[in-house]
Amino acid sequence: MADTKTTTTISEELKTAAATLRETAAKATRGPWVPYPTTTADQHDEAWTISRTWCSETEGTCEPDCGQKVLSTGAEGCEEDNIREGDVSWICLTNPLLAEPLAAWLTFEAAIFEQIDPDRQGACVPEHALRIARVINGTTPQERGDRG
């Protein structure tokens, strides 16, 4: 992942987050991802598996990684490994397909910010992009334990 400790400007924070998104997504199973319940008769809570979208080999529509498992919970009846349906849905929503458009937006915001007169940059901070970048970079106040 990109080194977040060396970022000193807002533009660098945005670019670092974009690089982290691209690097991380490149190592992950391609999206989209889909969830499906994987319970056994002796489980009380549902377990879930997240996989690359299923395809139809008989129709010749298979792509690389089709059906590849991304995450499986509740393995072998271990209910303590289960996660909630909402968590599974969130993980699937944030699959690697989201990385490039989000990284491109952060890069765009960084380029725009660099064009602003340095004396006016304080009044033109791309607040939402910066908040997202700081979550990705692990530099949010909540990540550090601050409350500010």
C-alpha positions as a LaTeX table, in Angstrom:
\begin{tabular}{lrrr}
\hline
Residue & $x$ (\AA) & $y$ (\AA) & $z$ (\AA) \\
\hline
Met1 & 0.00 & 0.00 & 0.00 \\
Ala2 & 0.99 & 3.59 & $-0.43$ \\
Asp3 & 2.97 & 5.24 & 2.36 \\
Thr4 & 0.57 & 7.59 & 4.16 \\
Lys5 & 3.14 & 8.88 & 6.65 \\
Thr6 & 4.92 & 11.02 & 4.06 \\
Thr7 & 1.88 & 12.92 & 2.80 \\
Thr8 & 2.03 & 16.57 & 3.74 \\
Thr9 & $-0.47$ & 18.31 & 1.48 \\
Ile10 & $-4.14$ & 17.81 & 0.71 \\
Ser11 & $-3.25$ & 16.96 & $-2.87$ \\
Glu12 & $-0.78$ & 14.29 & $-1.68$ \\
Glu13 & $-3.42$ & 12.81 & 0.66 \\
Leu14 & $-5.86$ & 12.49 & $-2.24$ \\
Lys15 & $-3.25$ & 10.97 & $-4.56$ \\
Thr16 & $-2.07$ & 8.54 & $-1.88$ \\
Ala17 & $-5.63$ & 7.31 & $-1.34$ \\
Ala18 & $-6.10$ & 6.90 & $-5.11$ \\
Ala19 & $-2.90$ & 4.86 & $-5.34$ \\
Thr20 & $-3.95$ & 2.71 & $-2.38$ \\
Leu21 & $-7.32$ & 2.00 & $-3.99$ \\
Arg22 & $-5.71$ & 0.98 & $-7.27$ \\
Glu23 & $-3.03$ & $-1.19$ & $-5.62$ \\
Thr24 & $-5.46$ & $-2.95$ & $-3.31$ \\
Ala25 & $-8.07$ & $-3.58$ & $-6.01$ \\
Ala26 & $-5.42$ & $-4.99$ & $-8.35$ \\
Lys27 & $-4.66$ & $-7.72$ & $-5.79$ \\
Ala28 & $-8.31$ & $-8.62$ & $-5.12$ \\
Thr29 & $-10.68$ & $-10.97$ & $-6.91$ \\
Arg30 & $-12.39$ & $-9.04$ & $-9.69$ \\
Gly31 & $-15.91$ & $-7.76$ & $-9.09$ \\
Pro32 & $-18.78$ & $-7.80$ & $-9.06$ \\
Trp33 & $-19.22$ & $-9.87$ & $-5.92$ \\
Val34 & $-22.41$ & $-11.59$ & $-4.83$ \\
Pro35 & $-23.45$ & $-12.99$ & $-1.44$ \\
Tyr36 & $-25.29$ & $-16.20$ & $-0.81$ \\
Pro37 & $-26.27$ & $-17.89$ & 2.47 \\
Thr38 & $-24.32$ & $-21.01$ & 3.33 \\
Thr39 & $-26.04$ & $-22.55$ & 6.33 \\
Thr40 & $-26.00$ & $-26.09$ & 7.54 \\
Ala41 & $-28.79$ & $-27.87$ & 9.39 \\
Asp42 & $-27.07$ & $-27.48$ & 12.77 \\
Gln43 & $-26.44$ & $-23.71$ & 12.44 \\
His44 & $-28.85$ & $-21.29$ & 14.02 \\
Asp45 & $-27.36$ & $-18.16$ & 12.45 \\
Glu46 & $-26.77$ & $-17.82$ & 8.77 \\
Ala47 & $-23.29$ & $-18.08$ & 7.43 \\
Trp48 & $-22.39$ & $-16.33$ & 4.19 \\
Thr49 & $-20.16$ & $-16.80$ & 1.22 \\
Ile50 & $-19.13$ & $-13.96$ & $-1.06$ \\
Ser51 & $-18.00$ & $-14.91$ & $-4.50$ \\
Arg52 & $-17.31$ & $-13.54$ & $-7.93$ \\
Thr53 & $-20.53$ & $-13.53$ & $-9.94$ \\
Trp54 & $-21.62$ & $-16.97$ & $-11.06$ \\
Cys55 & $-21.76$ & $-17.68$ & $-14.75$ \\
Ser56 & $-23.18$ & $-20.24$ & $-17.09$ \\
Glu57 & $-20.54$ & $-22.54$ & $-18.55$ \\
Thr58 & $-23.21$ & $-24.23$ & $-20.64$ \\
Glu59 & $-24.03$ & $-20.93$ & $-22.36$ \\
Gly60 & $-20.36$ & $-20.12$ & $-22.87$ \\
Thr61 & $-20.57$ & $-16.92$ & $-20.82$ \\
Cys62 & $-17.89$ & $-17.78$ & $-18.28$ \\
Glu63 & $-15.21$ & $-15.21$ & $-17.55$ \\
Pro64 & $-11.96$ & $-15.64$ & $-15.62$ \\
Asp65 & $-12.58$ & $-15.99$ & $-11.87$ \\
Cys66 & $-16.30$ & $-16.70$ & $-12.33$ \\
Gly67 & $-17.65$ & $-18.16$ & $-9.12$ \\
Gln68 & $-14.35$ & $-17.73$ & $-7.28$ \\
Lys69 & $-14.84$ & $-17.55$ & $-3.53$ \\
Val70 & $-13.86$ & $-14.19$ & $-2.00$ \\
Leu71 & $-14.96$ & $-14.77$ & 1.62 \\
Ser72 & $-16.70$ & $-17.57$ & 3.46 \\
Thr73 & $-18.01$ & $-17.29$ & 7.01 \\
Gly74 & $-19.32$ & $-19.83$ & 9.45 \\
Ala75 & $-16.96$ & $-22.45$ & 8.09 \\
Glu76 & $-17.56$ & $-25.95$ & 9.34 \\
Gly77 & $-20.31$ & $-24.88$ & 11.73 \\
Cys78 & $-18.26$ & $-22.22$ & 13.56 \\
Glu79 & $-21.08$ & $-19.80$ & 14.31 \\
Glu80 & $-18.68$ & $-17.32$ & 15.90 \\
Asp81 & $-17.29$ & $-16.72$ & 12.40 \\
Asn82 & $-20.66$ & $-15.61$ & 11.07 \\
Ile83 & $-21.23$ & $-12.05$ & 9.95 \\
Arg84 & $-24.51$ & $-10.24$ & 9.48 \\
Glu85 & $-26.31$ & $-10.02$ & 6.16 \\
Gly86 & $-25.85$ & $-6.23$ & 6.14 \\
Asp87 & $-22.07$ & $-6.64$ & 6.46 \\
Val88 & $-22.01$ & $-9.09$ & 3.58 \\
Ser89 & $-24.07$ & $-6.72$ & 1.43 \\
Trp90 & $-21.68$ & $-3.86$ & 2.24 \\
Ile91 & $-18.61$ & $-5.92$ & 1.36 \\
Cys92 & $-20.17$ & $-6.89$ & $-1.98$ \\
Leu93 & $-21.07$ & $-3.27$ & $-2.71$ \\
Thr94 & $-17.47$ & $-2.16$ & $-2.18$ \\
Asn95 & $-15.93$ & $-4.74$ & $-4.51$ \\
Pro96 & $-12.89$ & $-3.85$ & $-6.69$ \\
Leu97 & $-15.07$ & $-2.38$ & $-9.45$ \\
Leu98 & $-15.53$ & 0.67 & $-7.23$ \\
Ala99 & $-11.79$ & 1.34 & $-6.94$ \\
Glu100 & $-11.00$ & 2.86 & $-10.32$ \\
Pro101 & $-13.86$ & 5.38 & $-10.54$ \\
Leu102 & $-13.24$ & 6.44 & $-6.94$ \\
Ala103 & $-9.47$ & 6.70 & $-7.51$ \\
Ala104 & $-10.06$ & 8.72 & $-10.68$ \\
Trp105 & $-12.31$ & 11.13 & $-8.77$ \\
Leu106 & $-9.73$ & 11.57 & $-5.98$ \\
Thr107 & $-7.01$ & 12.18 & $-8.58$ \\
Phe108 & $-9.24$ & 14.72 & $-10.36$ \\
Glu109 & $-9.93$ & 16.55 & $-7.09$ \\
Ala110 & $-6.17$ & 16.61 & $-6.34$ \\
Ala111 & $-5.43$ & 18.13 & $-9.78$ \\
Ile112 & $-8.12$ & 20.79 & $-9.34$ \\
Phe113 & $-6.85$ & 21.64 & $-5.86$ \\
Glu114 & $-3.29$ & 22.03 & $-7.16$ \\
Gln115 & $-4.51$ & 24.70 & $-9.61$ \\
Ile116 & $-5.92$ & 26.90 & $-6.84$ \\
Asp117 & $-3.84$ & 29.84 & $-5.68$ \\
Pro118 & $-2.05$ & 28.66 & $-2.51$ \\
Asp119 & $-3.41$ & 31.68 & $-0.62$ \\
Arg120 & $-6.98$ & 30.56 & $-1.38$ \\
Gln121 & $-6.59$ & 26.80 & $-0.92$ \\
Gly122 & $-7.82$ & 26.93 & 2.67 \\
Ala123 & $-11.21$ & 28.15 & 1.47 \\
Cys124 & $-11.42$ & 25.56 & $-1.33$ \\
Val125 & $-10.66$ & 22.26 & 0.40 \\
Pro126 & $-12.42$ & 19.35 & $-1.36$ \\
Glu127 & $-14.00$ & 18.30 & 1.94 \\
His128 & $-15.80$ & 15.09 & 0.91 \\
Ala129 & $-12.92$ & 13.81 & $-1.18$ \\
Leu130 & $-10.50$ & 14.55 & 1.65 \\
Arg131 & $-12.69$ & 12.73 & 4.19 \\
Ile132 & $-12.78$ & 9.66 & 1.94 \\
Ala133 & $-9.02$ & 9.85 & 1.34 \\
Arg134 & $-8.36$ & 10.03 & 5.07 \\
Val135 & $-10.47$ & 6.95 & 5.73 \\
Ile136 & $-8.55$ & 5.05 & 3.03 \\
Asn137 & $-5.21$ & 6.37 & 4.32 \\
Gly138 & $-6.09$ & 5.54 & 7.93 \\
Thr139 & $-5.68$ & 9.14 & 9.04 \\
Thr140 & $-9.21$ & 9.98 & 10.15 \\
Pro141 & $-9.64$ & 11.34 & 13.69 \\
Gln142 & $-11.65$ & 8.20 & 14.55 \\
Glu143 & $-8.82$ & 5.96 & 13.29 \\
Arg144 & $-6.34$ & 7.77 & 15.50 \\
Gly145 & $-8.67$ & 7.60 & 18.50 \\
Asp146 & $-9.28$ & 11.37 & 18.45 \\
Arg147 & $-12.74$ & 12.79 & 18.62 \\
Gly148 & $-12.05$ & 15.93 & 16.61 \\
\hline
\end{tabular}
